[in-house]
Amino acid sequence: MNFKSVPPTCDNLVNVIVETPRGSRNKFDFDPDLKIFRLKKVLPTGMVFPFDFGFIPNTRAEDGDPVDALVIMDEQAYPGCLVECRLIGILEAWQKEIDAPKVRNDRLVAVADCSILYADLLDIKDLNKNIVKELENFFIDYNRHEGKKFIPIGWGVAAKGLKKIKQHIVQ
């Protein structure tokens, strides 16, 4: 698969390539050299991805990977699926690996533009507060199992997420 021709944004929407579907214990990563998805790891028993997780194509964040995005939609997608989304917010966070300096590793939160169930979600404030806290806890636990520390700073609005995308576009 080649995602070089997929723009990060189109009109008022953000393009997200799904790596890991909602409900999966398997964490998949796109390998740009081989142009395939590879199994990166398996989450511990009882831990699954709460929503589809992927990346914004043709971006590179502070951690060296594409900008991360969590996609809220009616049903899970599959690895490699392009989902047109509207941003609703950004979880701003630091990530610290053992013996390495901390780096920003924010997570965008978006809603599939074609979603029926979540069509009314326009801002992160529209999302149930318990789900917002569970998302933070998921990323804290997910990173802890990798030997990393994930430190949430706070939640930002969609415009802040869009600014992050535009700052991290690669040519």
C-alpha positions in Angstrom: 0.0 0.0 0.0 1.2 3.5 -0.8 -0.3 6.4 1.1 1.9 9.1 -0.4 -0.9 10.3 -2.6 -3.4 10.7 0.3 -3.5 14.2 1.5 -3.7 14.7 5.3 -6.8 16.9 5.0 -9.4 17.4 2.3 -11.8 20.3 2.6 -12.8 20.5 6.3 -12.1 16.8 6.9 -9.0 14.9 8.1 -7.9 11.6 6.4 -7.1 8.8 8.8 -5.6 5.5 7.8 -6.7 2.9 10.3 -4.0 0.7 11.7 -5.8 -1.1 14.5 -9.5 -1.7 14.7 -11.7 -1.1 17.7 -11.9 -4.1 20.0 -8.6 -5.6 18.9 -5.9 -6.8 21.2 -3.5 -6.9 18.2 -1.6 -3.6 17.6 -0.8 -3.2 13.9 1.7 -0.7 12.5 2.1 0.4 8.9 5.7 -0.4 7.7 6.5 2.3 5.1 9.5 0.5 3.8 7.7 -2.7 3.1 4.4 -1.0 2.4 2.4 -3.5 4.5 0.8 -3.6 7.9 2.7 -5.7 10.5 1.7 -7.0 13.9 3.6 -4.9 16.4 2.4 -6.5 19.6 -0.5 -8.1 21.4 -2.1 -6.3 24.3 -2.6 -8.1 27.7 -5.7 -10.1 28.2 -8.7 -7.9 28.8 -7.2 -4.8 27.2 -8.5 -3.8 23.7 -8.5 -0.7 21.6 -11.6 1.4 22.6 -12.0 2.8 19.0 -10.2 2.5 15.7 -6.6 3.8 15.9 -4.5 5.1 13.1 -2.5 7.9 11.6 -2.8 11.0 9.5 -1.0 10.2 6.2 2.0 12.3 5.1 2.7 13.8 8.6 5.5 13.3 11.0 5.0 14.1 14.7 7.6 14.9 17.3 8.1 11.1 18.1 9.1 10.5 14.4 5.9 8.6 13.6 2.9 10.0 11.7 0.4 12.0 13.8 -1.8 9.6 15.7 -5.6 9.6 15.6 -8.4 7.8 17.3 -11.5 7.4 15.2 -15.0 7.2 16.7 -17.5 5.5 14.4 -20.4 3.1 14.4 -18.5 -0.1 13.5 -14.8 -1.0 13.4 -12.9 -0.6 10.1 -9.9 -2.7 9.1 -6.1 -2.0 8.7 -5.4 0.2 5.7 -8.9 1.6 5.5 -9.1 5.4 4.7 -11.7 7.1 6.9 -12.7 10.7 6.3 -13.2 12.3 9.7 -13.9 15.6 11.4 -11.7 16.4 14.3 -13.4 16.9 17.7 -10.4 17.4 19.9 -6.8 16.5 20.8 -5.4 14.8 23.9 -2.1 16.6 24.4 0.5 14.5 26.2 4.1 13.8 26.8 5.6 10.4 26.4 8.8 9.2 28.2 10.8 6.1 27.3 13.4 4.7 29.7 16.7 6.4 29.2 15.3 8.9 26.7 14.1 12.4 26.8 10.3 13.0 26.9 8.6 13.9 23.7 5.2 15.1 22.7 2.9 12.3 21.6 -0.5 13.9 21.2 -3.6 11.9 20.1 -6.2 13.4 17.8 -9.8 12.4 18.4 -12.0 12.4 15.3 -15.4 11.1 14.3 -16.0 9.4 10.9 -17.8 11.8 8.7 -20.3 9.2 7.6 -21.1 8.1 11.2 -24.8 7.9 12.0 -24.5 7.1 15.8 -22.0 9.8 16.4 -23.1 12.5 14.0 -23.9 14.9 16.8 -20.3 14.8 18.3 -18.8 18.1 17.2 -16.5 18.8 20.1 -14.6 16.7 22.7 -17.0 18.3 25.3 -19.9 16.4 23.6 -18.3 13.1 24.4 -19.3 11.4 27.7 -16.9 12.5 30.4 -16.4 8.9 31.5 -15.3 8.0 28.0 -12.9 10.9 27.9 -11.3 9.7 31.2 -11.2 6.1 29.9 -9.3 7.2 26.8 -6.7 8.9 28.9 -6.4 5.8 31.0 -6.2 3.5 28.0 -3.2 5.4 26.6 -1.5 5.5 30.1 -1.9 1.7 30.5 -1.0 1.0 26.9 2.3 2.8 27.2 3.0 1.4 30.7 2.9 -2.1 29.1 5.5 -0.9 26.7 7.7 0.4 29.4 6.9 4.0 28.6 5.2 6.7 30.6 2.3 8.6 29.0 1.6 11.9 30.7 -1.6 13.7 29.7 -1.4 17.5 29.7 -5.0 18.2 28.8 -7.6 18.3 26.1 -7.6 20.8 23.3 -10.2 21.8 20.7 -10.4 20.5 17.1 -8.7 23.7 15.8 -5.6 22.9 17.8 -5.5 19.4 16.3 -5.8 20.8 12.8 -3.0 23.2 13.5 -0.8 20.2 14.7 -1.5 18.4 11.4 -0.6 21.4 9.3 2.7 21.9 11.3 3.7 18.3 10.8 3.0 17.7 7.0 5.9 16.1 5.2 6.5 16.6 1.5 
